Amino acid sequence: MKVIFLITFPPAYHFSSSTVPAHSWKNNKGRMLGIWREDWGHILAEEVKKSYPEIAFEVWRPDYRAEKEYVHVFNDGVVHRSFPARRKITFYGLKLKWFYNSPDIIKALGKYIYPNGDYQNTICHIPVDYSFLGHSILKKYGKKLTFIHTSHLNPAILLSRANTKNPCKWLHRQLIWRRYDRYLSNIQYLALSSDRIDFFNTVTPDCRIYTFNYLWFDLSWSRNKINNEKARDLLGLPTGIKVLLSSSRIVPEKQLDKLIGSLSKLRNSNYICLISGTGEEKYINYLQSLVNSLNLADKIVFTGYLDETLFLYYCAADLFVSTSLSEGGPVSVLKALALGVPVMATDTGIAAYILKKYRVGKVLDSQNSEEWSRIIDQFLAGNEIKSLDPVVFASEYDSKNAIEKLVDAYQDSIERFIEQQDKS
């Protein structure tokens, strides 16, 4: 079996500049092209190859810095291909929006399509999130190759649709959803976690849905946990105060400015808040200036990008905080749950679904930073925020079980596709 995972958007070079890619090239203008194995396609590829080394797994990606196809084979056998990408402007709702397209990717997929390509052994895995490239591929090849889709979308956003009283916004959202519905109409196979099934059963009633927790997780993270005091000692963090941790890309969507504002309103000052991650220098400088203006420089620390040491920060934390406006996961919260760290997170993504399901942590209104202050104050005053038992988390999010279900879905969908072609 061959799996082609298509990342439908180019690398975010402006966010990735402070981290080292797993592999890089120089293009004909001397600019760097990179591969980051933290992207979902590569996370999945690594997990599949661990359990199924016989599967040929490739990750394809458009890259606006590529003037030709660039190929790299990693030691685990995962093949990465970066293809030239072109920006295309088109209406998205009532607004003009830039999308990336890659005729080279579309052409390369042509080698695998029915009836003359290797369609009997190949599956293309595409996130169900709308993209111009994904839509173009499905319109051209949707009935000629097996495509399976996973959803990284926030169910709260999916279910809201055009929920607004503003007529212009309503029309804008209606047009977007009509486009998305047309995109969904080309989908035949979906692999979803349980929190997304109701929505997709409604909008894709004829689609075959495989249920499994696609936000797989390396449980060695939790098995290697060290105690809080030792972690603080190794990091040089103070004892006797509460350590709050936030870890994400540092972008406006994460609402870190609102988090900083909510911390400025706390009555209890017995804490330190550590914020890890990377982003545009201009935005990080804005957040740092906000911290300084609120006299919180001794309370809020930006650690920058952390690699292996991030694990120690999780172990040292008393509370993990996620204030994102929109999320698919996020993985940062899953890491905290796996380690048994108490979590407060906004009502977005699968993490919020888990918190509600097991009645642990605190689920926040993403728009109400006043509530965040109140909950943190209560926590600092001694009110417990219940953590999830790592054993319970492991039973549901064991990566090996998830990968077995995914590979079964790959095989079953290929067989169903071949059967359809034989009947036609």
N, C-alpha and C positions, 0 to 999 in steps of 0.2 A: 504494500500500500504506500502511496505517496500523498502527503499532506502539504498543501500550499496555504500558508496563513498569510492573508493579505492585510497589512497595515495600510489603511486607506489615506493617511495623511503623512506629510513629510516630517522629518525630525524638527523639533523646536530648538533650533540652534541657539536662539537668544536666551533660552532657559537652560541649555545644556553646557554652556561655555565653561562653567566652573567644575564640571565633572569630567572624568576621563572616559572616553568611549572604549568599548571592549575591542574594537578594531577601527582603524581609520585609513583613509587614502587621501591623496592630493589630486584634485581635478586638474584640468588643463590650464586653469587660471591660478593654480597654486592654493586654492581654498580647500579646507578640510571637509571631507565627508566622513560621517561616523556611524557606528552601530552601537546602540545602547541596549544591553541585554535586560535592562529593567523594564523595557516595553513588554506589553502583554503577550505579543506574539512570541517573543523569545522566552519569556517565563514559561509559557505553555510548551514551547518546543523542547526546552530543557527537561521539563517534567515528563513529557511523552518519551523522550529518548532514554531516560533513566530506566523506565519499565519496559519499553519496547524498542530496543536498539535497532531492530530489523526494519522499522518504519522509516522511510525516507521523508524527512521533514525539512521543508524550506520556508523561509520567511521572506516575503517580497514587500518592497516598500518604494513608493515614489519619493524622489529627492530632487528638490529644485536646484541643488548644486551639481547634480550628475549630468554630464553631457553624453554619457554612454552607460551601458550596463556595467555595474561593478559587482563582483562576486567574491565572497569569502566563505571558507569552510572552517567551522570551529572544531576543536578537538573532540567534542561529543558527536560530531557528524552533522550537526545542524548547518544547513546552507543558507546564507543570507544573500539576497540580490537587491541591489539598489538600482532603480530605473529612473531615467530622465522624467521630469514632471513639468507641466506647464500650468501657469495660473489662468483661470478662466473666470470672467465675471458674468454673473447671471442673476436674475431676480430670485430672491428667497423671501417669499411672502411679498410684502410691498417694498422691500428694500433690495438694493443691489449688494451682492456679497461675492467675495472672492472664494473660489474653490480650486482645488488642484486636480488635474486630470493627467493621465499617463497613457497615451496611445501605445507606448512600448510595452507596458504591462498587458494591455488588452491583446496586442499582437502575440506576445509570448504565451498567453493562456490558450491561444488558438491551437497550439500543438496538442492539447489534451481533450479537445471537444469531440463529441459524437458527430459523425460515425467513424472518422478515420484516425482520430487521436487516441491517446491512451486513457480513455474515459473510464474503462473498467477497473482501473487500479488507482484512480486519482480523485481526490476530494479537495475542494477549495473552501477554506474556513475564513469567513468574513464577519466582523462585528456587525450587528444589526443596526447600529447607529447610522443615520443617514449620511451619505457622502456622495458627492458628484461622481467620483470614480467608481464606487460600489454600485451605484445606480446604473451607470453606463455599462458596466460589466454584466449585470443581471439582465438588462434589456437585450444585450447582444447574445449572451451565452446561457441565460437562465434555464433554458430547456435542453441544453446540450452538454451539461457537465453537472456533477453533483456539487451542490453548494450547501454548506451548513453554516448557521449563524448563531452567535452567542450575543446576549444582550448585556451591555455595560451601562445601559441607560438607567436613570433614576426613576423608579416607578411612580413617585409622587408627581414628577413632571409629566410622565406619560399619561397618567390618569387625569391630569388637570385639563389637558387639551386647550380649549379656547375660553378658559374661565376668566372673563373680564367684562366689565360694563362699558369700557371705552370702545366705541364702534370701530375706530381705526385699528386699535390693537386686536380687536376681535377678528376683523377681516384679515389682518396680517397673519394671525395664528391659524385661521381657517385655511388660508392658502398654503401655509407651511404643512399643515396636517394632510391636506389633499395630496401634496407632493409625496409626503411620507407614506400615505396609504397606497399610492401607486407603486412606491418602492416595495412596500410590504407584500403587495399582490404578486410579486415575482418570487417570493420566498417559499420554499417547499419544506425545508428541514430546520428546526430550531433546537438549540440546547440551552435550557434555562434553569435558573434556581427557582425555588417554589414561590418566592415573592413576586415573580413577574408573570406567572402562568395565567392568572385570571385576565390580565390585560391582553396578552397575545392570543389567548383562546377566543377573545372577542374580535380582534382585528385581523386575525389570520385563522379563521375557523377550519380551513382545508389543509392547514399545515401540520406536518408530523412534528410533535414536540417531544423531545427527550428531556427528562427531568434529572438534573444533577447539580451539585454545588460547584459551579465553574470557577469560583474564587478560591481555587486550591491554595494550599498553604503548606510550607515546609515546617513540619512539627518539630524538627530538630531545634528550632528557635526556642520553643518552650521547654524542651527536655534539658537544655543547657542553662536554665535560669540560675542565677546566683542571688543571694539574699540582698535586701535593700541596703543594709549598712555596708556590706563589702563593696557593692557597686558605687556607693557614694564615696567611699574611701579611695577607690581606684580613680575616680573622676575628680577628687578634691572638692566635692560638694559638701556644704555644711550639714550638720546634723541638728535635730531639734526644730526643724521647720519643714513645712510641706513642700514637696517638689511637684510642680505642674509641668507637664510635657506636651508640646504640640509639634508634630512633624508632618511636613507636606511640602509641595512646591509653594514658593512664596509668590503668590499671584492674588489679584483682587478677589477672585472667586472664593478664596479660603477665608475671607473676612477677618484677617488678622488685625486690621485696624479697629474693627469693632470689638475684638477680644481685648486688645490693649485698652480701649476705652472702658470696657466693663471692669477690667482689673483696677483701673484708676478710681473706681467707685466703691471698692471694697472697704469695709470697716475694719477687717482683720488684715494685718500686714505680715503675718507669720508664714510667708511663702516666698518661693522663687519660681519664676516661670521660664522654662527653657524652650526656645523655638528653633527647631532645626529645619534645614532645607535650603534650597537655592532658588534664585529668580533673577529678574532684571535688577541691575545695580540701582537704577533710579527709584524703583519701587521699594527696595530694601532700605535705601537712604531715607525715603519718605517715612517708613515705619519707624526707623531709628530716631528720626527727628521728632516723631510723635511721642515716642517713649521719653525722650529728653524733655519735651515741653510739658509732659505730665509728671515730671520728677520721678520716673519709674526706672531710672537707669540701674539702680541697685536691685530691682525686682524682676526685670525682664532682660533676658540674655539671648542674643541671636548666636547660635553655635556655628552657623554655616552648614555646609554639606557634611554629613557624617557617613562613614562606611561601616566598618566592623564595630566601631565604638558606639554606634547608635543602639546596639543591643544593651550596652551598659546603662545608657540613659533610660531605657525602658525599665530595666531592673531597679534603677534608683528612683523611679517616679512613684508618687503616691496617687496621682490622678492623671489620666490622659485626656486631653481636651481637643475636640475637633469641631470647628465652627463653620464648616464649608456651606456655601449656598447650594451647591449641587455636587453629588458624588455618585459613582457607580459602586464603590466599595465603602469606604476607602481601605486599602491594605494597611495603612498606618493604624487604624482602629483594630483591625483583625489581629495585628501583632500584639497590641495591648491585651486584647481578649485572650489570646493564646497564652499569655504570661500571667493571667489572673490579675492584671492591673485594672482598677476601677476606671470606668469610662464615662465621660459626658460628651455627647455628640449630637449634632443637629439631625433633624428628622429627614435624612436623605441617604439613599444608598442601602445596600444590604446590611451594613453594620447596624443601622437603626432598626431594621427588621429583626435582627438577632437580639438586640437589647430588649425589644418589646416581647419577642417570643419567649425569652427566658426570664423576663421581668428583672433585669439587672441594669446597672448603670443609670444614667439619666438621659432621656431623649429631649433635646432642646428644640424650641421654635427657632428656626434659622433667621427669623426677622426680629426676634425679641432679645436684644442684648441685655436689657434690664433683668430679664429672667436669668441670664447667665451669671450676672453679678450675685443675685440672690442665692443661687444654688452653690456657687463657689464659696460665698460667705458662710453658708450653713455647713459646708464640708470642712472649712477651716475651723469652725467652731466645735467640730466634733461629730457632726451628723454623718453617719456611714453612707457611702455609696457602694452598693453591693456589686461585687465582681463576679464574673462568670467562672465556674469551675473549669480549669484547663482540660480536665478529663472529658467533660461534656463537649467542650469546643472541639477537642481532638476527634471525638466520635463522629462529628458531623462534617468536619472540614479536613479530614485526612486526605492528603494529596493523592496517595496511591489509589484509594477508592474512587476519587473523582476522576482520575485519569483512566481507570478501567472502564468507567461508565462512558467517558467521552470516546474512547477508542471503539467501544461497542456501538456507540451512536454513529461514528464514522463508517464502520463496516456495514451496519444495517442500512444506513441511508444510501450507500453505494449500491448495495444489493437491490434496494427498492428502485433506485434510478435505472439500473440495468433492466430490471423487470419491466418497467414502464416503456423503455425503448424497444424491448422485444415484442411488446404488445402493439406498439404503434406501427 
